[in-house]
Amino acid sequence: MSIPQFSTLSKEDSDLLFQAPALVTCLIAGAEDKFNVEEEEQSKHLVRIRANSGDPILIDYYKEVEKTFEAQLNALVSKYGNLQAEPRIEILVKELSKLNDILPKIDSIFVRPYVKSLRTLAHAIAESSGGILGFLSVSYEEKHLIGLEMISFEA
């Protein structure tokens, strides 16, 4: 299945767009020194849900993401899991900021919900573990990342 909005993009650009949910998960779940397994599991669940419901313009996108999401996430955790949080965050922020060069090449009707969905994914992952009765579940480290400020496109 191809995403019509990606038809004019290079394979490298479209691959990054498909990898973005795994990058966001890795960024948030690894915001502290260790990866948070609960947050990783929540991200898998959220991708599955988004592949079946949610914004209609993104359903096909998330169906594609779902096919490789777990493998991509495992590869990222394997690749960056041994790093301390700070250098890992720097690498992931740099990767996600590459979206700023790609997003203007895509119809904004798709880009707006796409960016919004990445940001809501980050929030939901951050809120999925820790805290007391749902309060203070977002750590200090996550709080500074969940807005995905490195993606400058305004959704």
Backbone as CSV, one residue per row, in Angstrom:
resi,resn,N_x,N_y,N_z,CA_x,CA_y,CA_z,C_x,C_y,C_z
1,MET,0.856,-1.175,0.000,0.000,0.000,0.000,0.899,1.233,0.000
2,SER,0.577,2.157,-0.842,1.373,3.382,-0.849,0.508,4.544,-0.367
3,ILE,1.187,5.521,0.146,0.505,6.719,0.623,0.617,7.759,-0.493
4,PRO,-0.498,8.184,-1.074,-0.446,9.100,-2.216,0.366,10.369,-1.941
5,GLN,0.300,10.883,-0.721,1.013,12.108,-0.381,2.532,11.923,-0.426
6,PHE,3.007,10.676,-0.401,4.440,10.405,-0.390,4.980,10.108,-1.794
7,SER,4.121,10.128,-2.804,4.502,9.688,-4.152,5.651,10.491,-4.767
8,THR,5.801,11.740,-4.384,6.865,12.559,-4.971,8.137,12.570,-4.120
9,LEU,8.110,11.855,-3.011,9.253,11.856,-2.088,10.258,10.763,-2.450
10,SER,11.487,10.979,-2.043,12.503,9.936,-2.192,12.187,8.816,-1.208
11,LYS,12.749,7.658,-1.444,12.557,6.518,-0.538,13.074,6.873,0.858
12,GLU,14.194,7.569,0.917,14.774,7.972,2.207,13.808,8.870,2.989
13,ASP,13.201,9.834,2.288,12.246,10.733,2.942,11.015,9.979,3.428
14,SER,10.440,9.130,2.574,9.240,8.402,2.999,9.577,7.410,4.111
15,ASP,10.756,6.804,4.066,11.170,5.900,5.152,11.221,6.633,6.489
16,LEU,11.730,7.860,6.488,11.790,8.635,7.737,10.387,8.964,8.233
17,LEU,9.485,9.290,7.330,8.105,9.564,7.729,7.460,8.337,8.370
18,PHE,7.762,7.161,7.835,7.220,5.932,8.406,7.918,5.554,9.713
19,GLN,9.166,5.935,9.860,9.923,5.603,11.063,9.646,6.580,12.215
20,ALA,9.073,7.721,11.926,8.877,8.763,12.936,8.166,8.275,14.207
21,PRO,7.083,7.480,14.133,6.470,7.019,15.386,7.428,6.194,16.258
22,ALA,8.280,5.389,15.644,9.271,4.616,16.408,10.319,5.550,16.998
23,LEU,10.725,6.568,16.258,11.687,7.543,16.774,11.096,8.308,17.959
24,VAL,9.836,8.707,17.833,9.160,9.419,18.927,9.074,8.515,20.154
25,THR,8.716,7.255,19.944,8.629,6.310,21.052,9.974,6.152,21.736
26,CYS,11.008,5.973,20.938,12.361,5.812,21.480,12.779,7.064,22.254
27,LEU,12.451,8.223,21.738,12.785,9.489,22.392,12.110,9.592,23.757
28,ILE,10.810,9.338,23.798,10.052,9.503,25.040,10.313,8.351,26.014
29,ALA,10.274,7.123,25.519,10.472,5.965,26.403,11.898,5.902,26.947
30,GLY,12.827,6.561,26.263,14.212,6.573,26.722,14.657,7.919,27.259
31,ALA,13.707,8.763,27.622,14.051,10.105,28.102,14.855,10.069,29.393
32,GLU,14.581,9.078,30.212,15.417,8.877,31.388,16.531,7.920,30.949
33,ASP,17.375,7.504,31.840,18.506,6.678,31.426,18.112,5.317,30.855
34,LYS,17.078,4.678,31.398,16.648,3.373,30.898,15.407,3.532,30.046
35,PHE,15.233,2.581,29.125,14.003,2.570,28.347,12.871,2.053,29.217
36,ASN,11.713,2.664,29.081,10.549,2.280,29.853,9.712,1.303,29.031
37,VAL,9.664,0.061,29.482,8.959,-0.992,28.762,7.456,-0.709,28.686
38,GLU,6.873,-0.168,29.751,5.445,0.163,29.733,5.139,1.168,28.622
39,GLU,6.018,2.131,28.454,5.804,3.141,27.414,5.973,2.538,26.025
40,GLU,6.904,1.624,25.873,7.072,0.942,24.583,5.812,0.146,24.245
41,GLU,5.281,-0.573,25.224,4.070,-1.369,24.999,2.886,-0.466,24.667
42,GLN,2.782,0.660,25.354,1.701,1.604,25.078,1.801,2.121,23.648
43,SER,3.011,2.379,23.181,3.174,2.882,21.812,2.703,1.851,20.791
44,LYS,2.998,0.579,21.024,2.544,-0.481,20.109,1.019,-0.509,20.074
45,HIS,0.422,-0.391,21.235,-1.036,-0.378,21.344,-1.620,0.832,20.594
46,LEU,-1.023,1.984,20.776,-1.523,3.203,20.122,-1.408,3.118,18.606
47,VAL,-0.307,2.580,18.115,-0.145,2.435,16.661,-1.218,1.491,16.119
48,ARG,-1.480,0.392,16.836,-2.516,-0.562,16.424,-3.883,0.125,16.359
49,ILE,-4.189,0.924,17.379,-5.477,1.634,17.409,-5.562,2.617,16.243
50,ARG,-4.489,3.361,16.015,-4.508,4.378,14.954,-4.581,3.757,13.562
51,ALA,-4.169,2.506,13.445,-4.268,1.820,12.150,-5.707,1.408,11.855
52,ASN,-6.547,1.408,12.873,-7.927,0.954,12.704,-8.974,2.029,12.937
53,SER,-8.590,3.105,13.594,-9.537,4.189,13.848,-8.749,5.481,13.999
54,GLY,-9.444,6.543,14.204,-8.761,7.821,14.333,-8.975,8.667,13.100
55,ASP,-8.050,9.572,12.861,-8.169,10.481,11.726,-8.141,9.677,10.421
56,PRO,-9.206,9.743,9.629,-9.291,8.939,8.405,-8.118,9.157,7.437
57,ILE,-7.569,10.349,7.402,-6.473,10.618,6.478,-5.193,9.872,6.874
58,LEU,-5.108,9.446,8.138,-3.903,8.773,8.630,-4.043,7.260,8.782
59,ILE,-5.219,6.716,8.570,-5.413,5.277,8.793,-4.502,4.447,7.895
60,ASP,-4.432,4.760,6.606,-3.553,3.995,5.714,-2.093,4.147,6.119
61,TYR,-1.730,5.355,6.523,-0.363,5.594,6.996,-0.049,4.684,8.185
62,TYR,-0.931,4.677,9.184,-0.680,3.863,10.380,-0.767,2.364,10.093
63,LYS,-1.534,1.965,9.082,-1.539,0.550,8.686,-0.153,0.156,8.181
64,GLU,0.469,1.042,7.429,1.841,0.791,6.954,2.829,0.801,8.116
65,VAL,2.694,1.774,8.996,3.587,1.881,10.157,3.495,0.619,11.005
66,GLU,2.279,0.142,11.213,2.054,-1.018,12.078,2.831,-2.251,11.600
67,LYS,2.984,-2.396,10.300,3.669,-3.567,9.741,5.121,-3.692,10.220
68,THR,5.788,-2.556,10.417,7.219,-2.596,10.759,7.542,-1.912,12.079
69,PHE,6.523,-1.422,12.756,6.756,-0.614,13.953,7.569,-1.341,15.018
70,GLU,7.154,-2.529,15.371,7.834,-3.248,16.448,9.291,-3.525,16.076
71,ALA,9.535,-3.930,14.841,10.913,-4.193,14.395,11.743,-2.911,14.402
72,GLN,11.149,-1.807,13.943,11.871,-0.532,13.948,12.191,-0.093,15.371
73,LEU,11.210,-0.229,16.261,11.416,0.165,17.644,12.504,-0.694,18.293
74,ASN,12.440,-1.995,18.070,13.464,-2.891,18.623,14.848,-2.547,18.091
75,ALA,14.928,-2.212,16.808,16.218,-1.840,16.211,16.760,-0.559,16.836
76,LEU,15.888,0.412,17.063,16.320,1.670,17.680,16.768,1.458,19.120
77,VAL,16.022,0.661,19.867,16.389,0.381,21.257,17.724,-0.364,21.286
78,SER,17.890,-1.286,20.370,19.170,-2.021,20.278,20.325,-1.081,19.947
79,LYS,20.074,-0.204,19.002,21.122,0.701,18.521,21.501,1.754,19.562
80,TYR,20.505,2.315,20.242,20.758,3.440,21.141,20.585,3.115,22.622
81,GLY,20.163,1.904,22.943,19.865,1.539,24.315,21.037,1.616,25.275
82,ASN,22.254,1.473,24.761,23.432,1.501,25.636,23.945,2.916,25.886
83,LEU,23.403,3.880,25.177,23.828,5.270,25.369,23.155,5.866,26.605
84,GLN,23.804,6.835,27.191,23.176,7.618,28.251,22.043,8.430,27.610
85,ALA,21.113,8.881,28.417,19.934,9.576,27.894,20.296,10.809,27.064
86,GLU,21.215,11.622,27.537,21.510,12.888,26.848,22.017,12.696,25.414
87,PRO,23.036,11.873,25.168,23.461,11.696,23.772,22.401,10.994,22.919
88,ARG,21.633,10.085,23.532,20.562,9.399,22.787,19.507,10.416,22.356
89,ILE,19.137,11.304,23.273,18.148,12.341,22.955,18.659,13.232,21.828
90,GLU,19.918,13.619,21.893,20.492,14.471,20.839,20.386,13.810,19.472
91,ILE,20.698,12.522,19.399,20.636,11.785,18.130,19.199,11.725,17.620
92,LEU,18.267,11.392,18.498,16.867,11.243,18.097,16.246,12.581,17.714
93,VAL,16.591,13.629,18.427,16.104,14.973,18.078,16.622,15.365,16.694
94,LYS,17.883,15.069,16.429,18.467,15.377,15.117,17.731,14.613,14.006
95,GLU,17.426,13.340,14.257,16.695,12.537,13.268,15.297,13.113,13.031
96,LEU,14.594,13.408,14.101,13.234,13.934,13.952,13.219,15.318,13.315
97,SER,14.254,16.113,13.546,14.268,17.453,12.932,14.474,17.387,11.425
98,LYS,14.915,16.255,10.916,15.006,16.087,9.455,13.624,16.153,8.808
99,LEU,12.580,15.919,9.595,11.215,16.025,9.065,10.920,17.438,8.579
100,ASN,11.601,18.429,9.142,11.363,19.822,8.750,11.684,20.083,7.284
101,ASP,12.587,19.308,6.717,12.905,19.455,5.295,11.934,18.681,4.409
102,ILE,11.273,17.687,4.985,10.384,16.816,4.211,8.942,17.312,4.226
103,LEU,8.463,17.749,5.367,7.055,18.108,5.517,6.563,19.171,4.535
104,PRO,7.358,20.190,4.199,6.873,21.180,3.229,6.631,20.600,1.827
105,LYS,7.155,19.417,1.554,6.983,18.775,0.249,5.651,18.025,0.149
106,ILE,4.916,17.962,1.261,3.679,17.182,1.321,2.507,18.124,1.527
107,ASP,1.367,17.740,0.996,0.141,18.517,1.140,-0.166,18.755,2.620
108,SER,-0.424,19.998,2.967,-0.672,20.351,4.369,-1.925,19.681,4.932
109,ILE,-2.822,19.273,4.059,-4.017,18.564,4.523,-3.617,17.247,5.194
110,PHE,-2.523,16.650,4.753,-1.985,15.449,5.380,-1.026,15.808,6.515
111,VAL,-0.195,16.810,6.300,0.867,17.135,7.257,0.310,17.581,8.604
112,ARG,-0.712,18.383,8.603,-1.259,18.875,9.882,-1.679,17.719,10.805
113,PRO,-2.529,16.793,10.350,-2.886,15.689,11.252,-1.700,14.761,11.541
114,TYR,-0.767,14.646,10.601,0.423,13.814,10.809,1.252,14.331,11.991
115,VAL,1.558,15.619,11.975,2.358,16.214,13.053,1.576,16.169,14.362
116,LYS,0.300,16.486,14.299,-0.524,16.431,15.503,-0.519,15.010,16.072
117,SER,-0.583,14.021,15.216,-0.609,12.637,15.684,0.715,12.239,16.331
118,LEU,1.839,12.727,15.812,3.133,12.448,16.446,3.186,13.079,17.841
119,ARG,2.668,14.285,17.947,2.677,14.983,19.249,1.743,14.302,20.252
120,THR,0.570,13.889,19.806,-0.329,13.199,20.733,0.225,11.822,21.098
121,LEU,0.935,11.193,20.178,1.605,9.930,20.481,2.632,10.151,21.593
122,ALA,3.437,11.187,21.472,4.451,11.499,22.486,3.793,11.723,23.853
123,HIS,2.717,12.496,23.885,2.002,12.762,25.149,1.460,11.470,25.751
124,ALA,0.807,10.667,24.930,0.195,9.434,25.433,1.246,8.461,25.955
125,ILE,2.378,8.378,25.277,3.457,7.498,25.737,3.986,7.992,27.077
126,ALA,4.231,9.277,27.178,4.776,9.848,28.408,3.832,9.649,29.592
127,GLU,2.543,9.705,29.331,1.562,9.581,30.413,1.246,8.134,30.776
128,SER,1.816,7.182,30.051,1.410,5.787,30.228,2.053,5.076,31.410
129,SER,3.034,5.677,32.042,3.641,4.991,33.189,3.993,5.988,34.280
130,GLY,4.173,5.458,35.448,4.579,6.290,36.580,3.441,7.088,37.153
131,GLY,3.794,7.968,38.040,2.809,8.842,38.649,2.032,8.193,39.773
132,ILE,1.242,8.997,40.415,0.396,8.563,41.521,-1.038,8.880,41.146
133,LEU,-1.846,7.849,40.959,-3.246,8.009,40.558,-3.388,8.899,39.322
134,GLY,-2.467,8.747,38.396,-2.528,9.514,37.162,-1.896,10.882,37.227
135,PHE,-1.461,11.309,38.409,-0.811,12.606,38.548,0.695,12.421,38.487
136,LEU,1.376,13.407,38.001,2.838,13.402,37.915,3.373,12.211,37.129
137,SER,2.601,11.756,36.136,3.043,10.594,35.366,4.070,10.968,34.300
138,VAL,4.147,12.233,33.942,5.126,12.684,32.950,6.354,13.171,33.706
139,SER,7.475,12.552,33.411,8.704,12.929,34.113,9.204,14.291,33.646
140,TYR,10.090,14.851,34.416,10.714,16.129,34.074,11.379,16.045,32.698
141,GLU,12.099,14.956,32.479,12.808,14.781,31.202,11.830,14.692,30.035
142,GLU,10.735,13.948,30.229,9.747,13.792,29.161,9.022,15.099,28.875
143,LYS,8.748,15.860,29.931,7.985,17.104,29.796,8.624,18.049,28.766
144,HIS,9.942,18.039,28.706,10.656,18.933,27.787,10.729,18.393,26.365
145,LEU,10.266,17.167,26.174,10.351,16.547,24.852,8.995,16.302,24.199
146,ILE,7.934,16.157,24.983,6.660,15.692,24.436,6.008,16.653,23.437
147,GLY,6.392,17.901,23.448,5.848,18.840,22.462,6.494,18.694,21.099
148,LEU,7.539,17.859,21.033,8.293,17.638,19.789,8.653,18.958,19.111
149,GLU,9.229,19.843,19.903,9.599,21.175,19.422,10.585,21.131,18.258
150,MET,11.294,20.013,18.100,12.256,19.909,17.002,11.553,19.836,15.646
151,ILE,10.259,19.538,15.668,9.460,19.538,14.427,8.775,20.896,14.379
152,SER,9.236,21.750,13.482,8.792,23.141,13.504,7.489,23.381,12.766
153,PHE,6.989,22.410,12.026,5.714,22.583,11.335,4.611,22.703,12.375
154,GLU,3.792,23.718,12.250,2.708,23.913,13.206,1.470,23.159,12.761
155,ALA,1.016,22.270,13.629,-0.170,21.454,13.300,-1.442,22.185,13.672
